[in-house]
Amino acid sequence: MTSTRHKWADRVEISPYKTERQCSRCEMVMVSRHEFDGGRELHWKEFWRDCDRLDNGTGTPPCDARLEKANG
């Protein structure tokens, strides 16, 4: 079984430390965060859908292509 790949839109800079991209197939939002802690630069990604944070511990959650299925 193969899963549908995300189709990410262009990134939108929310602040100098945060950018967002939305998948046009499932509406998941990928948030890239950049912060500093004691002189160290920290980078991480968060994934959100329907106001819920998705964290499967293995990287990017799969795309369910809900918009493509709804449109037929």
C-alpha positions, 0 to 999 in steps of 0.5 A: 500500500502506498500513501498519497504524498503531501502537496505543500504550498509555498511557505508563509513567514509568520515571524522571523522564527516561524513559517507555515506551509499547508498541504492542498490535499489534506489541509495539514499545516507544517510549522517550522520553528526556530528558537534560541536557547543559551546561544544554541539554535533550535529547529523543529517541525510541528504538524497541525490539522483541525486545530489538533497537533499531530505527533506520531513520533516518526516524522511527517504524519501521512496525507489522507488526501481528504480534499481530493476524495471529497471532490471526487 
